């Protein structure tokens, strides 16, 4: 199993450019199944989750032409729906959470889909009810084989309808939208997720001939069409990677410029780091984070204790809470980190406590961080990455620590961050990959 060996205490300086957005890539890749015409996608990140999704599309018959790094054309003109019943397909699905978003396109175009209970991060229960309840509203029938852990969905014809989603699920919304664009009649989705990933998917579908109104809001109206055609799409910069780089630059930077950030799509991410006292300077589409000898956590206007919590967009993405928590360990002051959406995402903090961080884990969802104000450094330790975002948070902690650290199970980090050690070593980090 590969691991990172990190020699801490080295300062970062220079420029770095974020990769394409992982979560957007997984959605738009699935959308290529909605047409038999070529769909060209640019700025694809070269990471495990995306590459596995591409291989899964190839396995069911999608042709892939590679033009350049991160630039591919997909054509789903010979999809083999029989492969959906194979053990190979089910095994692939069970290890890749993004596979569930193939259900909507396959159901809409071919009238049937099958997917294993998907895998992914170890961050707690991530239910699929929203996906399947939405499909049922459109007229689909589904069955669950408990022994094999396989969902089978069929529909003679999808019919547009009104639906109020039980939660503003990003992947659930994406899946239902992709099914609804080829349904007969009008579909209205209330309490839809409106993250930039979903907005990008909807804009791509509109260029393919879909009719979607309300993009960027939680109320989407979709008039179904008979067929979609090909298009070209460019993926946004990954806002989670942008936030990760801001955190690194604050803790161990000597001045770092993050280029081509897609700043207008970052929402309240820059403002949240500023609440920790971090200077996030916008220069065009770049972000510059100067060296910080100190950064002090703000209080609320009434003087009460600062709380940072995740929420559906335009609230703070839960994917950055792990990074914000680590950055807080060297701030001046204290902050409550409230992870509302997943019950296992804070369980990595025990490793940070072992490294000398002052953190009180109140329960599976809340942790109080008492900052060191750079008066006391973390010290190196041995850790195992349970998920993508905890892994990058551990890497930031190790880079700031005195001594040498080891992070095992870095395959989790590779799922979301492209060549991360090479890119950070170019800024001055000392990270070595070992088997």
Secondary structure, 3 states (H helix, E strand, C coil): CCEEEEECCCCEEEEEECCECHHHHHHHHHHHHHCCCCEEEECCCCCHHHHHHHHHHHHCCCEEEEEECCEEEEECCCCCHHHHHCHHHHHHHHCCHHHHHHHHHHHHHHCEEEEECCCCCCCCCCCCHHHHHHHHHCCCEEEEECCCCEEEEECCCCECCEEECCCCCHHHHHHHHHHHCCCECEEEEECCCCCHHHHHHHHHHHHCCCEEECCCCCEEEEECCCCCCCEEEECCECHHHHHHHHHHHHHHEEEEEEECCCHHHCCCHHHHHHHCCCCCEEECCEEEECCCCCCECCCCCCCCCCEEECCCCCCCCHHHHHHHHHHHCCCECEEEEECCCCCCCCCCHHHHHHCCCEEEEEECCEEEEECCCCCCCCECCEEECCCHHHHHHHHHHHHHCECEEEEECCHHHHCCCCCHHHHHHCCCCCEEEEC
